[in-house]
Amino acid sequence: MAHHPHEPRDDRHTLGQGHAPGATHGDGQGHSHGHGHGHGHGHGHGQDTDIDWAEMAPHLEAQAELFTPLYERALSWLGREVTEPGLIVDVGSGPGVVSCLFAETFSGARVTAVDGSAPLLERARQRADRLGYGDRFDTLAGELPDVLAELDYPADLLWAGRSLHHLGDQRAALAAFAERLAPGGTLAIMEGGLPTRFLPRDLGFGRPGLEARLDALQEEWFARMRADLPGCVEEAEDWAALLGAAGLKHARTRSFLLDLSAPASDRARAYVAASLSRLRDVFGDALGSDDRAVLDRLLDPRDEAGVHRRADVFVLAAHTVHTAVKPVQ
């Protein structure tokens, strides 16, 4: 299970499983789906599961950009199955970092970024124009999955990177995704993996195992976030079975690693500091005083033991992609 605030939600709503409070949904993606009800930027005791995705945009972009090597490997793997797609749809695209990677990887494809947040889609459009993909890049704003009915034609590849878990009825959403696929088209969802790690278990001060304790709090937050979603349906996370229930065949699964070893780059350190700062804000009151003090030291840019200076900071993450194909009638 990888439902952690300091993990990427694909370039999307970066919250934990990322998509959670520490915000690394994502893949760096933005998972706002227009429910009029956010999914996770908690405060205080971490009881609030509302997320302001537009406010999260800079962090989502930074996260997705840092995780680009992982996404590139995932897209390369997809490219061996999906050859010369005409339309790629990025569901829950957020600010469009991964959408633009699709445009780069599949140079003959048209890419449509779909999200519930118009401000995030505007950033996606600006990114595509800046990178030279604007002539084959579209955006579609609205509530998922219903807004997919507005697509002009079926997708050859539909990607949902750490966004599906922000929809209350995941089984129904997968069926809606499958309906928008062309015969022979591929649905790819990025869900699950392992918690992201930034630090050694023993920091040399405080009680060892800080990140594991933060994981436990994030799992509790993720369960509350899911329960708060409109129309929430509890579902065993057997993604191959759920893809099969949506009428898709030939399910495959593969995990992809991001391994930015120590000593971390300045960009990686900035991401680690931002992620830990969000976790401190969200879960500070739920942590013991000793762990709060450790986080305060880690976040102090003047402290040699903090993440801005210590030599053993790294970023290690694993995200899992599940694919299946719509049968040709």
Backbone bond lengths (Angstrom), bond angles and torsions (degrees), N, CA, C in turn:
res aa  C-N    CA-C-N  psi(-1)  N-CA   C-N-CA  omega(-1)  CA-C   N-CA-C  phi
1 M - - - 1.456 - - 1.514 107.92 -
2 A 1.317 116.26 136.21 1.455 117.67 179.61 1.499 110.08 -133.33
3 H 1.286 118.10 65.16 1.449 119.54 -176.33 1.514 106.93 -105.09
4 H 1.313 118.44 76.35 1.446 117.89 -169.25 1.497 113.03 -129.37
5 P 1.341 115.72 134.38 1.424 120.75 -179.26 1.487 113.90 -56.71
6 H 1.344 120.97 -30.68 1.439 115.75 -178.07 1.499 110.56 -95.13
7 E 1.307 117.23 22.10 1.425 121.09 176.84 1.476 110.85 -108.65
8 P 1.334 118.54 156.80 1.403 119.41 178.85 1.470 113.40 -74.27
9 R 1.219 121.63 137.69 1.418 127.82 163.86 1.445 101.25 -91.48
10 D 1.216 135.02 65.50 1.459 136.11 174.65 1.428 113.18 53.89
11 D 0.982 157.19 -105.20 1.383 150.43 155.33 1.456 107.25 -113.31
12 R 1.224 114.92 15.44 1.424 120.44 -171.66 1.460 111.73 -94.90
13 H 1.251 114.67 -142.52 1.402 117.14 -177.09 1.448 101.76 -65.82
14 T 1.118 122.32 111.17 1.370 121.80 -174.80 1.417 113.72 -84.14
15 L 1.176 120.18 79.76 1.410 116.75 176.90 1.433 107.29 -122.97
16 G 0.857 141.41 -159.62 1.374 138.95 -174.38 1.344 114.84 -63.24
17 Q 1.148 127.20 -142.42 1.385 125.47 -163.18 1.266 102.81 -31.56
18 G 0.929 67.80 35.26 1.087 130.69 -172.79 0.710 129.18 34.66
19 H 0.987 72.06 41.74 1.313 72.09 157.97 1.474 111.48 -135.35
20 A 1.302 135.28 69.35 1.457 134.41 179.90 1.486 110.76 -119.29
21 P 1.334 117.90 -162.45 1.438 121.95 -173.61 1.486 115.81 -58.67
22 G 1.289 121.21 -35.20 1.451 120.66 -176.72 1.467 108.30 -70.20
23 A 1.258 117.27 -17.40 1.389 127.11 174.86 1.425 113.85 64.64
24 T 1.085 112.54 81.28 1.351 120.08 157.73 1.428 100.37 -137.93
25 H 1.326 125.46 64.49 1.356 124.93 168.72 1.296 91.30 -64.48
26 G 1.191 148.97 147.03 0.744 123.85 89.13 0.501 100.18 143.87
27 D 1.281 144.06 92.03 1.079 110.18 138.18 1.403 117.32 32.75
28 G 1.399 143.67 8.31 1.408 138.27 -171.19 1.442 111.94 60.98
29 Q 1.256 121.37 10.06 1.432 119.52 -178.14 1.492 110.06 -91.60
30 G 1.227 118.80 170.34 1.426 119.05 -177.51 1.466 107.04 -108.44
31 H 1.294 117.90 127.15 1.448 116.32 -177.60 1.499 110.49 -112.75
32 S 1.275 119.21 60.46 1.436 117.66 176.26 1.500 107.49 -99.06
33 H 1.295 116.37 131.23 1.454 118.07 -172.98 1.509 113.20 -120.67
34 G 1.301 118.21 17.89 1.441 119.60 173.43 1.506 114.36 69.02
35 H 1.315 117.63 30.91 1.449 118.54 177.21 1.511 110.95 -82.38
36 G 1.318 117.37 -4.82 1.441 120.09 -177.05 1.488 108.72 72.48
37 H 1.288 115.21 26.46 1.456 121.03 -166.41 1.500 103.29 -166.21
38 G 1.320 117.07 111.21 1.450 118.66 -174.62 1.493 112.11 -75.58
39 H 1.338 115.28 174.75 1.446 116.77 -177.84 1.503 112.07 -127.60
40 G 1.265 120.92 48.86 1.410 117.55 163.27 1.462 125.93 138.98
41 H 1.262 126.53 38.82 1.454 120.63 177.96 1.517 107.01 -110.97
42 G 1.306 117.13 69.09 1.458 122.06 -169.41 1.505 114.68 -65.38
43 H 1.296 115.55 165.61 1.456 122.26 178.71 1.520 108.47 -141.53
44 G 1.327 115.67 170.88 1.458 119.60 174.14 1.503 111.21 59.80
45 H 1.316 115.55 -118.14 1.454 119.84 -177.31 1.518 112.15 -83.21
46 G 1.305 115.95 8.67 1.458 118.13 179.83 1.512 111.84 74.71
47 Q 1.346 118.57 17.73 1.460 120.85 -179.83 1.521 111.32 -83.27
48 D 1.317 118.28 -24.90 1.459 123.13 -177.01 1.525 109.22 -80.69
49 T 1.338 116.34 123.52 1.462 118.53 -178.71 1.521 112.48 -106.62
50 D 1.330 117.95 12.37 1.455 120.46 175.68 1.525 110.40 -73.24
51 I 1.340 115.41 143.76 1.462 120.73 179.59 1.524 109.11 -130.39
52 D 1.299 116.20 129.54 1.465 120.99 174.18 1.520 106.96 -94.65
53 W 1.349 116.13 94.42 1.464 120.00 -173.00 1.522 112.35 -65.78
54 A 1.336 116.77 -36.31 1.468 118.89 -179.95 1.519 110.12 -63.76
55 E 1.334 116.67 -40.17 1.465 120.50 178.38 1.528 110.25 -65.91
56 M 1.338 116.40 -28.73 1.459 121.34 -177.83 1.530 112.41 -81.10
57 A 1.323 118.16 -6.38 1.464 121.30 -170.45 1.524 114.50 -50.88
58 P 1.345 119.90 -49.25 1.467 118.25 -178.69 1.532 113.08 -60.02
59 H 1.341 116.20 -39.17 1.464 119.00 179.65 1.526 110.06 -69.72
60 L 1.325 117.20 -39.48 1.459 120.53 178.84 1.527 110.80 -60.98
61 E 1.317 116.29 -43.27 1.461 120.01 179.67 1.526 110.90 -65.42
62 A 1.325 116.34 -45.46 1.467 119.92 -179.42 1.522 110.43 -61.56
63 Q 1.315 115.93 -39.45 1.457 120.04 -179.63 1.518 111.13 -65.69
64 A 1.327 116.28 -49.23 1.455 119.78 -178.01 1.522 111.36 -64.13
65 E 1.321 116.94 -37.55 1.460 120.09 178.73 1.528 110.34 -65.22
66 L 1.331 117.02 -40.13 1.462 120.28 178.63 1.529 110.50 -65.65
67 F 1.321 116.08 -35.99 1.461 121.10 -177.46 1.530 113.06 -87.69
68 T 1.323 117.15 8.85 1.460 120.48 -177.85 1.527 113.45 -53.56
69 P 1.347 120.75 -41.57 1.467 118.51 179.18 1.529 112.95 -57.94
70 L 1.327 117.46 -37.15 1.464 120.74 177.78 1.518 110.10 -65.33
71 Y 1.339 116.83 -46.88 1.459 119.93 -179.70 1.522 111.32 -64.09
72 E 1.319 117.52 -38.31 1.461 120.15 179.38 1.527 110.89 -60.93
73 R 1.319 117.45 -40.48 1.465 120.35 178.30 1.531 110.51 -67.04
74 A 1.335 116.38 -39.65 1.463 119.28 178.49 1.524 110.86 -64.68
75 L 1.319 117.28 -42.71 1.462 120.47 -179.31 1.525 111.70 -68.64
76 S 1.324 116.83 -34.88 1.456 119.95 176.11 1.529 110.39 -62.93
77 W 1.317 116.22 -40.75 1.469 121.33 177.00 1.525 110.49 -63.07
78 L 1.334 116.58 -44.92 1.464 120.05 178.00 1.530 111.24 -61.61
79 G 1.327 116.05 -36.22 1.449 120.43 -177.50 1.513 113.84 -64.71
80 R 1.334 117.17 -20.46 1.463 119.31 176.92 1.531 111.48 -77.40
81 E 1.342 116.10 -17.76 1.465 120.65 178.51 1.525 111.37 -102.97
82 V 1.323 115.93 -37.63 1.460 121.60 -176.37 1.524 107.74 -104.25
83 T 1.309 117.06 102.67 1.467 120.60 -176.99 1.530 109.61 -104.68
84 E 1.309 115.20 131.02 1.464 123.29 176.54 1.535 112.95 50.72
85 P 1.337 118.11 55.04 1.466 119.40 177.06 1.526 110.75 -67.98
86 G 1.335 115.74 143.71 1.461 119.51 176.55 1.515 111.96 -84.32
87 L 1.352 116.95 -42.02 1.461 122.08 -179.85 1.512 109.88 -130.89
88 I 1.339 115.72 127.77 1.466 123.07 173.12 1.521 107.22 -114.53
89 V 1.325 116.89 129.36 1.457 122.09 179.77 1.524 108.56 -114.75
90 D 1.335 116.14 124.13 1.461 122.62 178.68 1.530 107.60 -102.35
91 V 1.321 116.22 105.03 1.461 122.95 -174.22 1.529 110.21 -87.84
92 G 1.323 116.48 118.21 1.458 120.37 -175.31 1.514 109.77 79.67
93 S 1.315 115.94 46.72 1.467 121.89 -168.95 1.510 114.62 -72.42
94 G 1.345 117.86 -22.79 1.451 119.18 -174.78 1.517 110.95 58.26
95 P 1.332 118.02 -140.56 1.466 120.97 -175.28 1.522 115.13 -76.11
96 G 1.330 117.88 5.72 1.457 119.94 166.10 1.511 118.22 87.03
97 V 1.314 118.59 15.05 1.469 119.35 179.22 1.525 110.27 -62.76
98 V 1.324 116.63 -48.17 1.467 119.84 -179.47 1.530 110.61 -72.48
99 S 1.331 117.20 -35.50 1.472 119.95 176.19 1.517 110.39 -54.66
100 C 1.326 116.39 -44.17 1.465 120.21 -179.25 1.527 111.46 -70.75
101 L 1.326 117.56 -29.78 1.467 119.42 174.10 1.524 110.06 -65.01
102 F 1.329 117.24 -36.54 1.467 119.68 174.88 1.528 110.44 -62.99
103 A 1.331 116.53 -42.61 1.464 119.61 179.33 1.523 111.00 -62.65
104 E 1.329 117.00 -36.96 1.462 121.16 178.61 1.524 111.27 -70.24
105 T 1.339 116.72 -43.88 1.461 121.32 -175.40 1.520 112.16 -71.02
106 F 1.334 116.38 -40.74 1.465 121.86 -177.73 1.529 107.60 -110.49
107 S 1.319 115.93 84.91 1.461 121.07 -168.64 1.520 113.85 -69.12
108 G 1.335 117.12 -15.49 1.458 119.30 179.03 1.514 113.84 -98.83
109 A 1.315 116.93 1.49 1.466 120.49 -173.36 1.519 112.28 -95.95
110 R 1.324 115.05 152.58 1.447 121.76 166.80 1.517 106.50 -92.31
111 V 1.337 117.50 138.62 1.461 122.29 -177.45 1.522 108.88 -118.49
112 T 1.327 115.88 131.67 1.461 121.44 175.30 1.517 108.62 -117.46
113 A 1.329 116.59 120.61 1.465 122.93 176.26 1.524 107.96 -92.81
114 V 1.332 116.46 125.87 1.463 121.94 -176.74 1.523 108.94 -120.10
115 D 1.326 116.24 131.00 1.464 119.65 -179.61 1.529 108.72 -159.77
116 G 1.318 115.98 162.81 1.450 120.55 176.93 1.507 114.19 -87.21
117 S 1.327 117.98 -6.02 1.464 122.47 -177.10 1.519 110.54 -109.17
118 A 1.323 117.12 110.57 1.464 120.66 178.07 1.523 112.45 -61.93
119 P 1.357 119.69 -39.78 1.472 118.94 177.76 1.532 112.76 -61.08
120 L 1.336 117.71 -38.05 1.462 119.20 177.80 1.526 110.76 -67.38
121 L 1.316 116.75 -39.51 1.465 119.42 178.84 1.523 111.86 -66.82
122 E 1.324 117.53 -31.67 1.462 119.60 175.84 1.531 109.96 -64.79
123 R 1.319 116.45 -38.63 1.474 119.33 176.29 1.529 109.96 -65.29
124 A 1.333 116.42 -38.20 1.461 119.95 178.21 1.535 110.52 -62.61
125 R 1.328 115.89 -43.86 1.463 120.27 178.69 1.528 110.65 -61.51
126 Q 1.314 117.07 -44.64 1.466 120.93 179.89 1.527 110.87 -62.57
127 R 1.323 116.93 -39.72 1.470 120.43 178.78 1.525 109.85 -63.91
128 A 1.321 116.51 -46.36 1.467 119.91 -179.16 1.527 111.23 -61.25
129 D 1.327 117.02 -42.37 1.461 120.26 178.33 1.526 110.68 -63.77
130 R 1.328 116.00 -42.60 1.467 120.69 -178.41 1.529 111.63 -63.20
131 L 1.340 116.20 -35.48 1.457 120.67 -177.07 1.531 112.85 -89.33
132 G 1.324 116.61 -2.57 1.454 119.41 176.45 1.510 115.29 89.37
133 Y 1.342 117.54 17.83 1.462 120.66 -179.47 1.526 111.92 -105.99
134 G 1.314 118.23 4.79 1.456 121.84 -171.48 1.511 114.76 -58.55
135 D 1.341 118.02 -27.95 1.463 119.91 -176.44 1.525 112.47 -75.60
136 R 1.329 117.97 -11.11 1.464 120.75 177.10 1.536 110.87 -133.41
137 F 1.312 114.86 35.30 1.467 120.83 -177.55 1.525 108.93 -131.10
138 D 1.326 116.87 126.10 1.455 122.36 178.98 1.531 109.50 -124.05
139 T 1.320 115.97 161.33 1.460 121.16 174.04 1.523 108.51 -128.07
140 L 1.325 115.32 152.08 1.458 121.71 179.88 1.520 107.58 -142.48
141 A 1.336 116.36 117.21 1.461 122.08 -177.04 1.519 110.29 -103.78
142 G 1.324 116.60 135.50 1.452 120.44 176.77 1.512 111.31 160.14
143 E 1.322 114.92 176.55 1.459 120.53 -176.35 1.518 110.67 -77.83
144 L 1.314 114.91 131.79 1.458 120.91 177.96 1.529 110.04 -90.37
145 P 1.341 116.01 146.33 1.468 127.83 2.00 1.528 114.21 -89.88
146 D 1.346 117.79 -2.01 1.467 120.51 -170.79 1.523 112.94 -58.36
147 V 1.343 117.34 -36.17 1.454 120.48 -174.98 1.529 112.26 -63.30
148 L 1.327 117.25 -19.91 1.470 119.52 -179.56 1.524 111.69 -63.10
149 A 1.331 117.71 -20.70 1.461 120.46 177.13 1.522 111.56 -63.76
150 E 1.331 117.56 -16.70 1.463 121.41 -179.21 1.530 112.95 -86.22
151 L 1.320 118.19 -2.75 1.465 119.87 176.77 1.525 109.75 -61.72
152 D 1.322 116.25 141.91 1.463 120.78 -177.14 1.527 112.56 -69.56
153 Y 1.329 116.73 -31.68 1.454 119.61 179.27 1.522 108.81 -155.58
154 P 1.332 118.62 163.31 1.470 121.30 -175.12 1.525 112.41 -64.07
155 A 1.332 115.11 154.44 1.462 121.84 -178.33 1.522 111.13 -90.31
156 D 1.316 115.50 143.16 1.464 120.76 171.90 1.524 110.85 -84.70
157 L 1.339 116.41 -26.37 1.462 122.45 175.63 1.522 107.46 -143.38
158 L 1.319 115.96 123.20 1.462 120.96 175.39 1.520 107.99 -117.45
159 W 1.329 115.89 121.97 1.470 123.38 -174.73 1.526 109.38 -113.80
160 A 1.323 115.80 130.62 1.462 121.23 174.21 1.528 107.20 -127.52
161 G 1.314 116.16 97.21 1.454 122.28 -174.22 1.517 112.00 -93.29
162 R 1.320 116.44 97.68 1.457 122.39 177.55 1.524 111.27 58.56
163 S 1.309 115.86 32.93 1.465 121.06 177.35 1.519 112.30 -113.32
164 L 1.331 118.14 -26.54 1.458 121.27 -175.91 1.520 111.64 -57.51
165 H 1.333 117.41 -38.15 1.471 118.79 -175.52 1.529 112.68 -71.44
166 H 1.327 116.90 -1.62 1.460 120.49 173.49 1.527 111.88 -94.22
167 L 1.322 117.42 4.86 1.460 121.89 176.21 1.526 108.28 -107.27
168 G 1.326 116.75 134.28 1.459 120.36 -172.40 1.515 113.57 -60.13
169 D 1.323 117.88 -48.95 1.463 122.26 -178.70 1.520 108.32 -104.97
170 Q 1.328 115.89 92.58 1.458 120.33 -174.93 1.526 111.85 -68.07
171 R 1.328 117.37 -36.45 1.465 120.48 179.06 1.537 110.34 -62.51
172 A 1.333 115.94 -46.30 1.468 119.61 178.82 1.525 110.91 -64.89
173 A 1.330 116.89 -37.41 1.465 120.08 179.26 1.527 110.52 -63.88
174 L 1.343 116.96 -42.55 1.466 119.12 178.68 1.520 111.00 -63.08
175 A 1.328 117.32 -37.52 1.466 119.81 176.99 1.528 110.62 -63.62
176 A 1.341 116.62 -39.57 1.465 120.36 177.69 1.522 111.10 -66.93
177 F 1.341 116.67 -39.62 1.462 119.70 176.47 1.527 110.23 -60.80
178 A 1.336 116.02 -46.40 1.467 120.52 -177.68 1.523 110.91 -62.30
179 E 1.323 116.63 -35.41 1.465 120.53 -179.67 1.519 111.51 -63.19
180 R 1.334 117.71 -29.06 1.463 121.32 -177.72 1.520 112.55 -89.53
181 L 1.331 117.53 5.61 1.462 120.91 176.91 1.525 110.69 -87.84
182 A 1.316 115.74 145.01 1.457 120.91 169.69 1.527 108.92 -72.73
183 P 1.330 119.17 153.51 1.462 120.23 173.71 1.531 109.83 -54.24
184 G 1.326 115.48 131.20 1.456 120.78 -175.90 1.517 113.48 84.04
185 G 1.348 117.25 -2.00 1.455 121.06 179.94 1.521 112.13 -76.56
186 T 1.318 115.83 160.30 1.466 122.56 -175.70 1.522 111.33 -113.15
187 L 1.321 115.64 134.23 1.458 122.50 170.00 1.520 107.63 -102.86
188 A 1.318 116.79 128.68 1.468 122.11 179.18 1.517 108.24 -127.02
189 I 1.330 116.38 124.15 1.458 120.91 176.89 1.527 108.55 -120.59
190 M 1.321 115.27 137.92 1.463 120.46 174.09 1.517 107.16 -104.34
191 E 1.319 115.68 107.02 1.458 122.23 179.19 1.523 108.52 -144.18
192 G 1.322 115.37 139.30 1.454 119.22 178.43 1.510 112.38 85.64
193 G 1.315 115.27 -173.27 1.455 121.66 -174.81 1.512 109.68 128.49
194 L 1.304 116.40 -142.86 1.465 121.66 -179.30 1.519 109.82 -129.27
195 P 1.324 117.44 153.06 1.470 120.23 176.16 1.521 110.99 -59.60
196 T 1.315 115.96 140.26 1.459 120.46 176.26 1.528 110.08 -70.21
197 R 1.319 115.79 143.93 1.465 121.00 178.27 1.519 109.70 -124.01
198 F 1.341 114.61 141.47 1.456 121.72 -179.18 1.530 112.93 -120.59
199 L 1.332 116.67 -21.76 1.458 120.28 -165.45 1.522 111.13 -139.20
200 P 1.341 117.39 157.16 1.465 119.53 173.30 1.527 110.61 -66.10
201 R 1.331 116.37 156.51 1.466 120.79 -179.48 1.519 111.99 -58.79
202 D 1.331 115.99 -41.38 1.470 121.59 179.51 1.524 107.71 -108.09
203 L 1.319 116.26 113.89 1.467 121.97 -175.70 1.523 113.31 -83.14
204 G 1.328 116.47 -10.86 1.455 119.60 -174.22 1.516 112.29 93.38
205 F 1.310 116.81 -2.83 1.469 122.50 173.14 1.525 106.97 -157.38
206 G 1.316 115.22 156.45 1.457 118.80 -176.93 1.519 111.66 72.94
207 R 1.317 116.38 -178.00 1.454 122.55 -178.66 1.519 109.85 -84.54
208 P 1.329 118.86 129.04 1.470 120.28 178.93 1.530 111.58 -57.80
209 G 1.337 115.54 153.53 1.456 120.73 174.65 1.518 115.36 90.92
210 L 1.336 118.12 25.08 1.462 121.16 -178.17 1.525 111.96 -57.74
211 E 1.324 117.94 -46.37 1.465 119.74 -175.80 1.527 111.90 -65.81
212 A 1.328 117.62 -33.33 1.463 119.72 176.58 1.529 111.01 -64.88
213 R 1.325 116.50 -37.47 1.472 119.11 177.87 1.524 110.77 -69.71
214 L 1.315 117.26 -36.83 1.459 119.80 174.87 1.533 110.76 -65.12
215 D 1.336 117.33 -36.64 1.461 120.77 176.45 1.521 111.01 -56.33
216 A 1.336 116.64 -44.70 1.469 120.47 -177.90 1.523 110.93 -61.35
217 L 1.333 116.53 -41.54 1.459 120.27 178.64 1.530 111.05 -66.17
218 Q 1.329 115.99 -37.41 1.457 119.42 -179.82 1.525 111.56 -69.65
219 E 1.332 117.36 -35.61 1.464 119.73 176.10 1.524 110.39 -62.52
220 E 1.328 117.09 -40.96 1.463 120.57 177.72 1.525 110.19 -64.33
221 W 1.334 116.37 -42.43 1.462 120.53 177.99 1.528 110.70 -61.22
222 F 1.322 116.55 -43.13 1.456 120.70 -178.30 1.528 110.67 -61.38
223 A 1.339 116.39 -41.85 1.463 120.04 178.72 1.526 110.72 -62.85
224 R 1.341 117.59 -40.00 1.466 120.47 177.20 1.523 110.96 -66.33
225 M 1.342 116.69 -41.91 1.455 120.44 179.01 1.517 110.25 -58.38
226 R 1.354 116.57 -47.51 1.455 120.52 179.13 1.526 110.63 -60.27
227 A 1.330 117.01 -45.46 1.462 120.83 -177.13 1.522 112.21 -63.73
228 D 1.340 116.92 -28.99 1.462 121.63 -178.45 1.526 113.16 -81.05
229 L 1.321 118.53 -10.47 1.460 120.48 -177.47 1.522 110.97 -70.64
230 P 1.328 117.62 142.32 1.468 120.24 176.12 1.531 110.39 -59.82
231 G 1.325 116.30 132.79 1.457 120.53 177.14 1.509 114.18 68.54
232 C 1.329 117.24 26.59 1.469 120.15 -176.41 1.526 111.34 -60.38
233 V 1.328 115.44 131.84 1.455 122.43 175.32 1.519 107.77 -124.18
234 E 1.322 116.95 125.44 1.460 119.54 177.16 1.524 109.20 -68.87
235 E 1.318 115.49 137.90 1.458 119.64 -174.35 1.520 109.17 -147.15
236 A 1.331 116.24 130.85 1.460 119.14 172.13 1.520 108.36 -64.65
237 E 1.327 116.95 135.80 1.458 120.79 -173.85 1.533 111.41 -85.85
238 D 1.326 114.75 55.32 1.460 121.81 172.71 1.528 106.19 -94.28
239 W 1.325 115.44 86.51 1.458 119.90 -169.85 1.519 112.63 -64.86
240 A 1.328 117.84 -35.99 1.468 119.52 178.51 1.530 110.23 -62.56
241 A 1.330 116.82 -41.85 1.460 120.51 179.11 1.524 110.91 -66.91
242 L 1.327 117.45 -39.82 1.465 120.82 179.89 1.530 111.19 -67.36
243 L 1.322 116.54 -38.78 1.468 119.48 175.98 1.526 110.10 -64.70
244 G 1.327 116.86 -38.83 1.454 120.07 176.76 1.521 112.09 -64.69
245 A 1.344 116.46 -38.24 1.458 120.67 178.66 1.523 111.76 -65.37
246 A 1.344 116.10 -23.67 1.463 120.83 177.07 1.518 112.06 -82.62
247 G 1.335 116.95 3.45 1.451 121.27 177.39 1.520 114.42 90.19
248 L 1.334 116.87 11.50 1.461 120.58 -177.97 1.524 110.86 -96.02
249 K 1.316 116.34 158.36 1.465 122.60 -175.39 1.537 110.24 -125.10
250 H 1.330 113.98 170.31 1.469 122.66 172.25 1.540 111.50 57.73
251 A 1.315 117.15 50.94 1.468 121.27 179.99 1.527 110.43 -65.62
252 R 1.324 114.29 137.73 1.471 121.23 176.51 1.530 108.04 -135.19
253 T 1.319 115.91 154.47 1.462 121.61 178.94 1.518 109.10 -140.00
254 R 1.345 114.19 138.09 1.475 118.57 174.45 1.518 108.93 -152.19
255 S 1.327 115.62 143.04 1.465 120.92 178.09 1.521 110.31 -105.12
256 F 1.331 114.84 149.53 1.460 121.77 -175.94 1.523 109.18 -127.00
257 L 1.322 115.07 138.07 1.454 122.08 -172.12 1.529 111.33 -105.30
258 L 1.315 115.05 137.84 1.463 121.36 165.83 1.511 106.44 -111.24
259 D 1.328 117.01 119.52 1.461 121.80 -177.15 1.517 108.82 -129.58
260 L 1.340 115.85 89.82 1.461 122.08 176.21 1.516 106.77 -99.59
261 S 1.313 115.75 96.67 1.459 120.32 -169.12 1.523 112.05 -75.75
262 A 1.330 115.01 161.35 1.459 121.81 176.58 1.529 109.58 -71.53
263 P 1.333 116.74 149.32 1.463 126.95 -3.52 1.524 111.41 -77.48
264 A 1.325 116.12 139.50 1.460 121.40 -175.17 1.522 111.04 -69.05
265 S 1.331 114.87 151.02 1.461 120.89 174.42 1.525 109.38 -70.94
266 D 1.317 116.38 167.09 1.467 120.00 177.40 1.525 110.95 -59.97
267 R 1.340 117.01 -39.66 1.458 120.18 -179.88 1.525 110.83 -64.80
268 A 1.342 116.47 -42.18 1.463 119.68 178.54 1.528 110.66 -66.02
269 R 1.323 117.04 -39.71 1.474 119.56 178.39 1.525 111.00 -62.64
270 A 1.324 116.53 -40.65 1.464 119.49 179.18 1.526 110.31 -62.77
271 Y 1.325 117.06 -39.39 1.463 120.82 177.93 1.527 110.96 -66.17
272 V 1.320 117.04 -44.59 1.465 120.97 178.86 1.525 110.32 -60.50
273 A 1.330 116.22 -45.45 1.469 120.07 -179.75 1.532 110.64 -62.69
274 A 1.328 117.37 -43.29 1.463 120.09 179.72 1.522 111.28 -64.27
275 S 1.330 116.73 -40.56 1.461 120.44 -179.51 1.523 111.25 -66.30
276 L 1.335 117.22 -46.38 1.462 120.09 179.52 1.525 111.34 -66.32
277 S 1.322 116.58 -33.54 1.463 119.81 177.72 1.527 110.89 -64.03
278 R 1.340 116.73 -41.91 1.457 119.70 177.20 1.524 110.87 -63.42
279 L 1.315 116.49 -42.15 1.465 119.78 178.88 1.527 110.76 -63.39
280 R 1.323 116.85 -39.16 1.471 120.86 177.32 1.522 110.15 -62.21
281 D 1.346 116.23 -42.05 1.465 119.85 179.84 1.523 111.93 -66.53
282 V 1.327 116.58 -41.96 1.462 120.65 -174.51 1.524 111.99 -76.33
283 F 1.322 116.72 -44.23 1.458 121.10 -170.42 1.520 114.34 -109.83
284 G 1.321 117.09 4.71 1.457 119.35 -174.93 1.509 113.82 -52.29
285 D 1.336 117.59 -43.27 1.457 120.33 -177.21 1.520 112.32 -73.39
286 A 1.340 117.13 -19.75 1.457 120.37 -179.70 1.528 111.86 -88.84
287 L 1.325 116.82 -12.95 1.464 121.74 179.70 1.523 110.31 -86.47
288 G 1.308 115.69 155.74 1.451 119.91 172.15 1.522 110.12 -69.54
289 S 1.318 116.15 159.27 1.465 120.31 -178.31 1.525 111.37 -60.27
290 D 1.330 117.01 -31.99 1.470 119.64 -179.74 1.523 110.78 -67.12
291 D 1.350 117.66 -42.62 1.466 120.23 179.07 1.530 111.26 -69.77
292 R 1.317 117.93 -35.33 1.466 119.46 176.01 1.521 110.27 -62.75
293 A 1.314 116.39 -39.95 1.465 120.03 179.40 1.530 110.63 -65.98
294 V 1.329 117.12 -37.60 1.465 120.53 177.91 1.523 110.13 -64.53
295 L 1.335 117.47 -45.13 1.460 120.32 178.24 1.521 111.27 -61.78
296 D 1.315 116.74 -39.09 1.466 119.59 178.87 1.524 110.85 -62.05
297 R 1.321 117.10 -40.15 1.469 119.69 176.87 1.525 110.80 -66.83
298 L 1.335 116.12 -43.27 1.464 119.73 -179.38 1.518 111.74 -60.65
299 L 1.330 116.89 -31.14 1.462 121.07 -175.59 1.522 113.41 -93.63
300 D 1.308 117.78 -2.65 1.464 121.76 -179.49 1.533 109.16 -81.60
301 P 1.326 118.80 111.62 1.472 120.20 -177.02 1.522 113.38 -65.07
302 R 1.326 117.84 -14.43 1.472 120.56 179.76 1.518 112.45 -90.84
303 D 1.337 117.22 -11.95 1.465 121.67 -174.86 1.521 109.83 -87.05
304 E 1.317 117.34 125.58 1.465 121.21 179.19 1.523 111.75 -62.14
305 A 1.343 117.91 -22.57 1.459 121.93 179.46 1.522 111.80 -89.54
306 G 1.339 117.35 -0.49 1.452 121.07 -178.68 1.518 112.55 -82.84
307 V 1.331 116.37 167.27 1.466 120.14 -174.86 1.525 112.21 -69.85
308 H 1.326 117.99 -17.84 1.464 119.82 177.45 1.523 111.88 -72.77
309 R 1.343 117.11 -20.65 1.466 119.75 -172.06 1.529 114.93 -125.14
310 R 1.323 117.94 -32.86 1.463 118.75 -171.94 1.533 110.98 -64.62
311 A 1.328 115.64 149.04 1.467 121.16 -172.11 1.519 113.52 -83.22
312 D 1.338 118.41 -12.19 1.466 120.02 -172.49 1.531 113.65 -102.03
313 V 1.329 118.16 16.75 1.466 121.25 176.95 1.527 109.56 -75.67
314 F 1.336 116.81 136.93 1.463 122.52 -179.78 1.524 107.80 -145.91
315 V 1.334 116.56 174.94 1.462 121.99 171.46 1.527 107.11 -132.36
316 L 1.321 115.95 117.96 1.458 121.82 -178.87 1.521 108.01 -131.25
317 A 1.349 116.83 121.13 1.460 120.87 -176.68 1.518 109.60 -145.78
318 A 1.325 115.90 154.06 1.463 122.26 174.13 1.520 108.35 -136.65
319 H 1.348 116.09 124.98 1.461 122.24 177.49 1.529 108.46 -118.40
320 T 1.320 115.66 145.16 1.462 121.01 -175.33 1.527 110.77 -111.45
321 V 1.331 115.56 135.06 1.457 122.83 178.92 1.530 108.54 -113.36
322 H 1.333 115.44 134.46 1.457 122.91 178.59 1.531 108.02 -119.39
323 T 1.297 118.12 130.80 1.471 120.75 -178.67 1.528 109.98 -128.04
324 A 1.320 114.71 156.17 1.468 121.70 171.70 1.524 107.53 -158.12
325 V 1.322 116.11 162.13 1.467 122.55 -169.82 1.532 110.37 -119.05
326 K 1.326 116.47 140.73 1.461 121.43 175.74 1.522 109.06 -79.43
327 P 1.303 117.75 126.04 1.476 119.68 -177.76 1.527 111.95 -61.04
328 V 1.305 115.42 148.41 1.458 121.59 173.99 1.524 107.71 -87.19
329 Q 1.317 116.30 119.98 1.480 119.81 -176.15 1.524 110.57 -73.21
